[in-house]
């Protein structure tokens, strides 16, 4: 980069007034970096946005830094070779282990979706009744986009380099970075940058929050904070307008499990492979130890979730203290006798014939694709089925409709009455609510000079901006896509 750049600049390339597509370009007097390169998710037009790369010269990037392995933060990394990038991809150790699997699985999924579209077998789901819940998302007519191949995914995987938490690393001329534990999912981090000033003055400090987990996380170790205030904080605001109800999630789950066992019901739970699956597994492991399951089988129907869960036991220092102690004693805190892991479609289909009480955790978490959609299609019209939602559902998708009273749906062309019981346990989320986000800022060494809110809907970040202005002295801004934030 040119040596006469007068300041540090951060350009917003995604997740501005929306909750996906995180991507931030950092320009310093001597370096050029990218923080996250995530996918836009949702309707087909959102997916098309992924084909248009940010307006920057990827060949000049010194490094790409990744906060964590969720696809809305890392899902476009496989495009890097085709865009001319040849440098390192830097991540924490657990994220570095996950990224190769995430990228190769994504390449496989893109190929599969294209084949399904051509053959007319692509999964589909929508609400039919009541009318006000009917999906406004158009049915896909054009083939799904293919962003990268297995070959490019593998090239990126070879460029991934792991950096331990809390260790400063020189990554470019005049730029040091370190990862701070974000207590969101295993390996998730905030990223702190320390940028040398041309005049030799106090370094510029940038902090990218990534996704911030709850302050009292039952699964992961506490957050880590910097010992110095940031000049600029790029901060997520996903739940900026939400306060989770103070409920005993474990007790609610026990009540569902006991009733399901007594009435011989099948419990279907949509989960995301990284994060929500492990949080629910931890609760189920506790239920097993407390004698609640009593042999009732639990099926984890997601190969990626199985592999991600293994990471938790391999990184005990990143776990909540009591779970850490379990690992030290040689006990996997996410494993229990009733747990069965399913690694293939064939194994997934084998449990279709199970008629006894059971729990099935399966992706996708939005209940719109993957094995969960097949399980729901087979059982949604049966009164001995329960569908358990434990987190946010995107407006317009099947899960959102079911949570809000859908009575008739269409899945893969079949019209079905909703006779299943719909359960919800609120607050099981890897994202902190507005109180958690405010507490996270309050525990910093001092208020940042500027807080730029990203990765949240327009409404969520606007409300959180109002909350922040009442509690901190920072300048709070809500950047738009393409905006450049400068630190002088």
N, C-alpha and C positions, 0 to 999 in steps of 0.2 A: 504494500500500500504506500501511497505518497507520504513522505516524511513531514509535509507541511500541514497536515490535518490539525486544526487548532484545538480539538477537544475530543472527548469520547462521545460516540453517537450510537444509539440503539434504534434500529428501524423495525417496526412491527410488521411482520409478514403473515400473521395469522392469529386466531383467537382474540380478535378485537371486537367485543360486543357479541361473542359467541363462545361456545364451550369446547370447540375442537380446533385442530389445525395449528397448534402452538409452534411458533417459529420466529426467532428473533436474531437479527444480524447486528453484530457488534463491530464497530470500526474505531480503531485507535490510531495514534500517530504512526505506529509501526506494525500493526497487526490487523487481521481480518478474521472474525470468528462467526460461527453460527451456533445458537443455543436452541436445541430441539429442531426436529423436522417432521412434524406430525401430520397425520391425515385429517382432512375434513370428513365428518361423518354425518349421516342422516339421509335426506332425500337424494334421488339420483342426481339432481343438479349440484348438490354439495359434493358428491363423489367426482363429478366432472371437474370441479375446481382443483382436484389433486393433480390433474394432468398439466396444469399451468404452473411451472416452477416460479419461485420468487424472482423478482427482477434484480439479480445480482450475479457477479462473476464467481461461480463456484470454484473455478480453477485457482483463484487467488486466496481461497480460504486456508488459513493455517491449521485449523482444527474444527471439528464439530463436537459440541458438548451435549450430552443427553441426560436429562433429569431422571427419567425412568422408562420402563419398558411397555407402557401403555401406548397403543397405536396412535392415539391423538397427540402423542409427543414424539414418537419414533417411527411411525408407519411409513414415511416416505424416504427413509434412509437408503432403501434399496435403489432409489433413483440416482444416488450420488455419482456412481461411475459414469453413467450416461450424461451427466451434467458437467463432467470434467474434474470432479474432485478426486484427489489422490492422497489426501492427508489422513491423519488418525481420527478415529471416532473415540471419544473419551467418555467413560462411564464408571460407576462404582462396580465393585467386584460382582455382586449378585446380578446387576443389570447387564454387565458384560457377559455373564453366563447365559442370560435369557435372550439377549438380542439375536444371536444366530438362529435360535429356534423360532423366534417371533418372525424374523424376516423370511426364512425359508418356508414357514407355514403360511405366511401371507402370500408368497409367490405361488404356492400350491393352490391356495384358496382362489386367487385371481384366475388361475388357469381353469380350475373346476367351475367357477361361476360362468366363465365364458362358454365352456362346454355345455353346461346346463341350459344356458340361454339359447344356444343353437339347437339343442335337443328338446326345448320346451319343457324342461324338468326343473327350472329354477324355483326355489321355495318362494311361496307368496302367502300373505296373511293380511286380513283386514276385518274391521268391524262392520257388520251389516245393520245391526240394530242395538239400541235405539239410534235414530237417524242422526242426532246431534253428535254422536260419537264416531260416526262413519269417517274413515280415514280420508284426509285431504291430500295425502301423498300420492302422486300419480303412479299408476302401474308402469313399470319399466318397459319401454319399447325398444330402445337401442341396447346393444350389448354392453355389459359392464366394462369399465375401463381396466386395462392391464397396465400397471405402472412400471413393473420391473420383472425380470426373469429370475429363475433360480441362479443362473450364473452371476448376475449382478448382486443378488442377495448374498451369495457366498463370498464374492469379492469384498463386500462391505464387512461381512463377518470377520474376515481375516485382518481387517484394519482396526478392529475394536481393541482398545487398550484399557485395562482396569487400573483405577486409582483408588487407594484406600480412603475412607472417610477421614476428614479433619487433617489431611496432610497437604501442605502447599506444594504445588507442582508448577514449574515454569513451562508454559505451553507455547509461548511465542515471544518475540522480542518485546520486552517491557511489560509482559502480562503473566501474572501468576493466578492460579485458581485452586480452589479446594471444594470438596463436597461436604455438605452438612446434612445430617440425617433428618428426613422430612416426615417420618412416621406415617407414610401413606400406604405404600406396599413395600414388599421386600426389595431393598436396593434403592428406593426412591430418595432423591436428594434435592436440596436447594443448592444452587451454585453461586459461590462468591468469587468475584474477580477483583484482583488488585492490579491497577494499571498505573505504570510509572508516568509521571508528568514530564514533559520535555524540559521544564525549568528546574527539575529536581525537587519540587515541593512534595507535600503530602500526597501519597498515591490516591487516585480516584478509586472508590469502592462501589462496585455494582453487585446487586444481589438479585438472583432470579429464584423466586420461591419454588418453582415447579408446583406440584400439587401438595397441599398441606393437609396432613392427617389430623384427626381429633387429638386434642391435648392429652386427654386420658384415653390412650389407645389400649384396648385389652389384649392386643396381639403383638404390637411392636414396641421397641424401646422408645424412650422419650426423644423429642426433637433436640437438635443441637443448634446453638445460636452463635453468631459471630461476636467477637470481643470488641468490635468497633461499629459505629453507626454507618449505614450505607449512604452514599450520595444519591443513588437512585435504586429504588426497589421496584422490580417488575413482579407484580403479585397477582396470583389467581384470585378469583372472586366467585367461584362456582356456586357456593352456598351462601353468598353474601346477604341474601334476603331471607335465609331460613334459620330457624332455631329448632333443633331436634327436640321432640318431646322427651321428658325425663321418664322413661319407662324401663322396666326390668326386662330387657330383651331375652335373657335366658329363661325367665319364668314364663314369658309368652310362648317361647319355643317349646318348653316342657308341656304346656297345656295342649298345644297342637299335637305333639308327639304322643302324649297319653291318649288323646281322643282318637287319633289315627290308628294306634295299636288296638284300642278297644273295639273300634268299628271296622277294622280291617280295611283302612283307607290307604290309598297311594298318595304321597305328598310329592308334588313336582315343584322344584325351586330353580328358576332361571338364575344363573350366576355368570359372572365374568371370571375367566380363567386365572387372572392375577388380581388378588385382592379380596373380592367378595367371597369367592369359593373358600379361601383359607379362613376367613373370619367365621363363616358358618361351620366349617369343619371343626374349628376350635370349640364352638358351642356344642356341637354334636359329640365331640370327644369328651367334653365335660359331662354331658348327659349319659354317655356310656359308663363313665366312672361312677356316676351317681345311681346307676341301676335303672335308668329311665327307658333305655332302648330295649333291654331284655332280649337281645338277639334279633331285633327288627333290622333288616339289612339296610345299609346306606350305600347307594351307588354314586360314585363320582364319575360322571360320563363326559370326560374331557381330557384328552391326552395332555394338552397344554397345562390344564389345571393340576394334573398329577405331577408333571415335571416341575411346575412352579412350587408346588407344595413341598417337594423334596428339598428345595433351596432353603426353606425356613429352618429345617433341622440342621442344615450344613452351615448356617450362619447364626448360631445361638446368641452371639453378642448383640444382634440386631433385634432380638425378641424382648417382650415384656419380661420383667424380672422373674416371675414365677415360672414362666415357660422356659426361660433361660436355664433355670435350675433343673427343670425336667430334662432338658437336653444334656446337661452336664452329668445327670444320673443315668444317661443312656436311654431315656424315654423320648420318643417322637411325640411332641404335643399335639400333632395333627393326625395321629394314627390311633385306631381303636379296633377291637375285634370285629365289630359289625361292618366295617368299611370295606367295600369292594371297588377296585379301580378298573375302569373300562378304557381300553386304549385303541379301540377300532370300531368301525361302524358295525361289524359283525357282532362284536361283544355288546354293543349298544342295543342292537336288535334282539339279542338273546334275552333281555329282561322284559321284552314286550309280553312274554307269556307268564311273568310273575303275577300271581293273583293275590298274594298275601300282603299285609301291611308293609310298606317300605318307604324310603325317602330317596328321591332321585335328584341329584344336583347336576345340572347340565347347562351348557351354553347354547345360545347366546343370552347374555344378561338382559337384553331388551325383548326377549321372547319372540323374535322375528325371523330367526334362522337357526341353523345348527341342530344338534340332536334334541334340544328342548322343544323345538317346534313340532317335531315328529311325535314326541311323547305327548304333547298337548293335543295334537290332532287325534291321537288314538283314544284319549281319555276325557276330553273336555265335556263331552255330552253325558258322562257317567257320574251319578251322584256320589259314588264312593271315591271320587278324586278330589284332592285339594291342590290348589295352585298357590304357592307361597311367594309373595313378593317382599323383598327386603331392601329395596333401594329405589332410586329415582328411575322413572320410565319416560322415554321421550314421547312428547305429544305427537299423536298421529299414528303411533305404532301399536301393535296388538297388545303389548303389556299395559300400556297406558289405558287402552280401552277397557281391558278386563278389570283393572283397578277401579275404574270409574263407572262400572255397572253395565258393561256390554252383556246383552242377552242372546245375541246370535252373531256368529263370526263365519268367515270363510277362510279355510286353510288349505293351501295347495289345491284349490278348485272345489273343495267339498264344503257345503254349507252345513253348519253345526250349531245346535242349541247349546248354550252355556248352562250346564247342570252341575258343573263342578263348584265346590265352595272356594271362594277367593279369600285368602288370608293375607294379612300384611303385618310385618314387624318393622316399624319405622326406625330410622336412625342407624341401621347397619350400613355404614358408608365409610369408605376410605378417605372421604373429604371431610374436613372439619366444617362445622356450621359457623354462623357469623360470630358467635361468642368465642369459638376456638380461634378463628382468624384474628380477632381483636386481641385475644390473650397472647397469641404468637407474636404479634407486633409489640405488645406491651412488655414482653420479656427480653426484647433486644437491648443492647448496650445503650441505645439512645434512638430517638425517632429518626427515620431516614429524612433526608432533605426533601426528596420527592418520592411519592408512591404512585406508580402507574398501574392501574387496575386492568387486568386482562383475564382471559379464560373464564368468562361468565357471560350470561345473557345480558342484554342491555338493561333489563329491569333489575337483575341481581346486583350487577356492579354499581348501578346508579344508587340503589338503596345502601349498599355497603360504603360507597363513597360518602354518603350523607352521615353514616355512622362514624366513619373515620374522622371526618372534619369536626365532629363533636369531641373527639378523644385525643387526637394527636395534633402536633403543630406542623406536620409535614404538609407540603403542597401536594394535594391529591388530584390526579388527572385521569381522564378516561380516553386513552388514545384510540384513534381510528386506524383502520387498515392502511398501511403505507406511511403513517406518521413517523417522524424521526424525533427522538428524545435526546437532547444534548446535555452533557455535563462539562462545564467550563472550568 
